[in-house]
Amino acid sequence: MVDTIDTSQGQYYIPEIWAQSSLEILRNNIAIAPRVLSDSDVASFTKGDILHVPYPGTLVAYAKSAGTAYTLSQPVGETEVQVTLNQHYAVSFIVEDIVRAMENQDLVRIYTEAAGIALAENIESALFTTAVAESNTSGTYGTDLTFDGLLGAWKTMTDNKCPSGQRFAVVSTKDIVSLVGDSDLQNWAAFARGNAVTTSPLNLGPIAGFDEVLASQLVPAVAATPTQTKNVAWRRDGLILAMRGLPEPPAGTGAVAANVRDPESGIVVRALLAYDASVGGVRVTLEVLYGTKILQDEKVLLLKS
């Protein structure tokens, strides 16, 4: 057991290693977060801070006649989106033999895998909560999703003038099973792709105007008659996930910390390490600070089943 920390042992207190390891797990256990607009930075903020994110709105095309000046297009709906960093969650645990743990990277992965999954589920659940509050809907509660249901969702979003491309849907496991077994989808895939839908059911790929249709066990289901399963569909810029780092620990406390950003998903994790004399081990804390918000209603859809 390590009771004191000297220069030679300090090498084992590198928070970036723990943060990077947890980010890898986080990235592999999220479906929505990497596919929404992200605004992330390792700069230090605290819970309750408000971010002011500029949003450009849309532009209008004007006819151009020979010999006349161009008509300037003023952005329509240009605004500032305020996102409150109101979600701060942490996983904290004790590692009694930090040196042994750091020398054995399998042990580090065991610790960070459990923490990363917990944080990933928290972020995904928050994004689901934000998305399912949307008033635009498609589908019927109590009816499993089918290929026709996906086409209906595509139609609703298109009729709402949601631009094509970068559209995604995340549906429940029961609905993925229903889709894979749908003969209409199988026939469409055989005609459009030259193969049936028999690959990974976790991601059916491009279907019915969506770039990806993914499965998640975190899709909300409300107990009712019938059960209300709340799948979601969206365009990337319809939702925002804003993440920030957390402050450094006070100098002289013996604690070390690092905020690390994942370039693929935009997720920011802080790893905080400090020796805890009361338990004779190192307390490792992995935590996230973030906020979520719908940016444009027409780009988000509650897909009932």
N, C-alpha and C positions, 0 to 999 in steps of 0.2 A: 504494500500500500504506500502511496506517495503522501507523506505528511507535510513536506515543505517543497517549495518550488525554487530551484536554483537555475543558473544559466543553461546548464546542460539539459535539464528537464523542460525548460521553457519551450524547446522546439516542439513539444507535444501539445502545446496550447495554441494551436493555429486555428482560429475559428473559420478561416476560409475553407479549410478542408471539410469541416462538418457542413458548412453551408452549401458548398458545391455538391457534396454527396447527396444532400437532401433535395437539391434542385433537380438532380437527375431523376429521382423517384417522383417528385412532383410533376415533372414534364410528362412522364409516362403514365400518369393517372388522372389526367385532365382531358376533357373534350371541348368544353366551351372556351375556356380562358385563352388558348392560343389562337382562337378564331374570332376574337372580337378586337375592337380598337383598343390598343394599350397605351397608357401614358405612365411610364415608370421611370424612376430615378433612384439612385442610392442615397440621394441627399436626405438629411435627417428631418423627420417630421414627428408629430405626436398625434395621438388619437383625438379627433375632433377638428383638426385643421381642415380648411377648405381649399381645394385647388380650383384655380380659374383657368379652364381649358378653352382656348379659342376654337370656334366651330365655324367653318366658312360659309355654310348654307349652299344655295344653288345659284347658277348663273343662267341668263336668258340669251338665246341667239337672236340676232336682229338681221334683217335683210340688208345687203350692201348694194347700193346702186353706183354705177360708174359716175365719177366726178363728184361724189358726195363724201362727206366725212364719215368715219366710223361712229356708230352709236355705242356709247359706253354702257356696259352691262353692270348694273349694281347688284351685288349679291343679295339674294332673297333668303331671309331667314338667318342671316349672319348674326351670330350671337356668341355669348360667352357661357359655356356650360360650367356650372359649379358642382363639383364632386366632393362630397364630404368623406374624409378618411375616418369612417366610423366603425371599421372592423379591425380589431386587433386581437389576434389569437396566437397562442404559444403552446408549444409542447416542451415540457421541462422534465429532465430525469437526471439521476445520479450515476456516474461512472466511477466506481471505487478505484479501479486500477487503470488510470488514464494512459499510462505508458504502454501497458500491455494492449490496450484497445487500439492505440495509434499504430503500434507495430504490427498488429493484425488487422489489415484493412477489411477482412470479412466481418469483424466485430463492429467496426465503424459503420459498415453498410447495414448490419442488423439493426443497430440503433437508429440510424437515419432513415431506414426504409419505413419503420413503424411511424416515425414522426412525420416523414414526408407524405405518407398516405393520409394521415389525419389532417394535415394542413391542406392537401389537395382536395379532399372531400369538403372541407370547410369553404374553400374558395368557390368550388363548383356549386355547392348548395346556395351560396349567396347569389351567384349569377342566375341560377334557376329561379330563386325567389324574386329577383328583379324582373326577369323576362316574363314569368307567368302572370305578372300583374298587368301585362299588356291587354288592352281592350279588343284589339284585332284578333279574331278567332277563326278557326276552321276545324272541321271534324265534329264528331258526336261522342259524348261520354258513353262508355259501355260498349263501344264498337271498336274492335281492334283495327289498327291502321293497315291500309292496303295501298297498292300502287295508285288506285284511283284517289285515295285520300291524299297521297303526296301530290298528285296532279292538282287536286283541289286547293292545297296549301300554296302551290306555285301560282295558281290563278289568282288567289286572294292577294298575294303579295304583289303580283304584276299589276292587277287592277288598281292597287293602292299606289301605283307608280314607283314601286321599289325597283331601282336599277338591277339589271341582270348581272350575274357573275358574283363570286364571293358570297354565295348563299349557302347556308348550312342548316342542318336539322339534327337534333339529338333526341332520340326516342327511347322509350323503355325497352327492357329486354323482351317483354311479351310482344311488343309491337315489331321488334326486329324479327322474332320468330314468325310472326304473322306475315311480314313482308317477304322473308326468304321462302315461305311456303306458298306465296301467291302466284298462281299460274300466269296471271297477266304480267307480273313483273318478270317472271322467268322467260316468257315469250318475248317481251320487250328486250331483255338483256341478250337473248340469243340472236335477235334480229339486229340490234344496235351494236353489240360488242362482238358477236360471234361466239359467245359463251354464256352459260347460265350463271345465276347468282349462287355460287357455291364456294366462294372464297371466304375471307374472314367476316363473320357476322358482326364483328365489332365495328367495322367500317365498310359499308356497302359501296363506297365510292360515289361517282357521279350518277345520280338517278333523278329523273323527272324535274330537271332544271336546277337541282341542288348540286353543288360541287362535291359535297360529302353528306352522307346520312350515317350517323354514328349511334352506337348504343351506349346507354349509361344506366347503372343501377340506382343512380341518384335522382332520376326523374321523379318529381313529386307525385304522389298518389293519395288523394283524399278519400277517406272512408265514407262512403255514401251508397245510395242505391240508385243507379249503379256506381261502382268505384270511379272516381274522377281522376284519370291519368292525364297529367299536364306536360305533354311534350312541347318542345319549343323549336321554332324555325326563325332564322334571322339572317340579315346581311352583316358583313363584318363591321361596317360603320354604324350599325344600329344600336350597338351596346358598347359601353366603355368599361374597362377595368383599369383603375388607377392605383398604382402601388408605389410606396415610398419606403425608404430606409428608416431606421429608428436611431435615436441619439446614442452616442458613444457613452459608455459607463464613466462615472466620475473618475478623474485621475487619482491615483493612490489607493484605489479600492482593491487592486489585485485582479480585477476582472478584465478580460479582453473580449473584444467584439469585432465583427465585420459584417457589413451589408454587401450582399452579392446579388447581382442581377443576371438572370438567365436570358441570353440574347435571343433565344428561340421563342419563348413564351412571354417574356417581359416580366415574369414573376421575380420579386425581390424578397430575399430571405435574410434575416439577421441571425447570426449565430453568436451566442454569448456564453463564455466559459468563465467559471469562477470556482475557486476551491471553497468547499463548505466544511469548516472544521467540525460542525455539529454532527455530521454523518461520516466524516472521514473520506470524502471523495470529491470529485469535480462535478459541479452542477452544470449540465449542458442544456441550454435553452435555444430552441429554434422557433422563430416567430415571424409573423407577417402583419403588415399594416396596409389596408387597402379600402377602396370604396368602389361601388358599382352604380351605373345609371343607364337608363334608356336615353339614347341621343335623338332618335327619330322614330315615332310610332309606326310609320308605314313600313319600316324595315325590320319589325319584330312581330312575331305571330305566335299566339298560344294555339298549339295543335292538340285538340282534344282526342282522347280515345278511351 
